[in-house]
Amino acid sequence: MQLSEIPSKHRFFIGIPLLLTLIFGYFYFYNQFWTHLDPKTFTYMREYTGSRFRGHRGRQVLVHREFYDIVNKINRYAIQNNLHLLITQSYRSPNKKVYDAIVMPAVKSNHLAGHAIDFNIVYGGKVFESKDLFNGKFHRLPDPLKRFVNDIRLDPGIRWGGDFENQDPVHLDDGVNISDIEKWGEHYTQCVSDYVSATPKWRVWLKQIF
């Protein structure tokens, strides 16, 4: 039976679930707004919205305020090499489970202090993931990706996970958990405080409407 042969009232009841599925599918894959926190309620963290940064599935990119300038430099390196970064993880709350990790998350991970990002690279219509960025495959990458990674490696304030003993080529941080463990602990506590007391953006939107 073709759609035109289905009575209009039945087409209506078929169309509503289909429409809802499309709407929820869009927001799940492209704009997870319900997970976003209002940065105005932060004291120590900041939301990053660089021109070459996009949160995976529309997630929010959150970092500690002292890591913000480094993330901004990473964005500039992406601009210089005409590529985009898809951020798969930034700040990670302590109770959040990590799925599909490339390496076992460190107990004192820089993600927990807002001093790290995980990413994929988007270039030429293709997404380059960890399997493409390991050192053994580095020579196969397009030149802009090689230059981007080399820009990062030449920057004394940024560590590329591809240089770690256990390679994590989609990870960038500033090594605060090694260079200053007391600062790491302080920023860890500050991020937790901001995260648990923050107001979701959707609540702010509702207040503005009503």
C-alpha positions, 0 to 999 in steps of 0.5 A, spaced: 500 500 500 502 506 498 502 512 502 497 516 498 492 510 499 493 510 507 487 514 510 489 521 512 487 520 519 492 514 519 497 518 515 497 523 521 498 518 526 504 515 522 507 522 521 507 524 528 512 519 531 516 519 524 517 527 525 519 526 533 524 521 531 527 526 526 527 531 531 530 527 537 535 524 532 537 531 530 538 534 537 542 527 539 547 527 533 548 535 532 546 539 538 545 536 545 543 543 548 540 539 554 547 538 556 550 545 556 551 549 562 550 557 563 557 559 563 555 566 567 554 561 573 562 559 572 567 562 577 573 558 574 571 555 568 569 558 561 566 555 555 570 555 549 567 557 542 573 558 537 571 559 530 575 552 528 572 548 534 566 544 534 563 540 540 562 532 538 554 532 537 554 539 539 556 538 546 559 544 550 567 545 550 569 547 557 576 548 560 579 551 566 580 559 565 587 558 566 587 553 560 583 558 555 589 561 552 592 555 550 585 552 547 585 559 543 592 558 541 590 551 538 584 554 535 589 559 531 594 553 529 587 550 526 586 556 522 593 557 520 592 550 517 585 550 514 582 545 518 577 544 523 577 540 530 571 536 532 572 536 540 570 529 543 572 531 550 574 537 554 572 538 562 570 531 564 567 531 571 569 525 576 563 521 576 563 521 568 564 514 565 569 514 559 567 510 553 572 508 547 578 511 550 584 510 546 588 509 553 586 508 560 584 514 563 589 517 568 587 518 575 589 525 575 587 526 568 588 533 566 581 533 563 579 533 571 582 539 572 579 543 565 586 543 562 585 538 556 581 536 550 580 530 546 579 531 538 578 529 531 581 533 525 576 535 520 579 536 513 577 535 506 570 533 508 574 527 512 574 526 519 581 523 521 581 519 528 586 516 533 587 510 528 589 515 522 594 519 527 598 514 530 605 515 529 606 509 525 601 513 520 603 520 521 607 520 514 600 518 510 597 524 513 595 530 508 600 536 509 596 541 513 595 535 518 602 534 519 603 542 519 598 542 525 601 537 529 608 540 528 605 547 530 603 543 537 609 540 538 613 546 537 609 550 542 612 549 549 606 550 552 602 544 549 603 537 549 601 532 544 598 525 546 602 522 540 608 523 544 606 520 550 609 513 552 602 510 551 600 514 544 594 518 545 594 522 538 587 525 539 589 528 546 592 535 547 594 538 554 599 543 558 602 537 563 599 541 569 598 534 572 606 533 572 609 540 572 605 543 578 600 537 581 598 542 587 595 547 581 592 541 578 589 539 585 586 546 586 583 547 579 580 540 580 576 542 586 575 549 582 572 545 576 568 540 580 565 546 584 563 550 578 560 544 575 555 541 580 553 548 582 552 551 574 545 552 572 543 548 565 542 553 559 535 550 558 533 553 565 535 560 563 531 559 556 525 557 560 525 563 565 526 568 559 520 565 555 516 565 561 
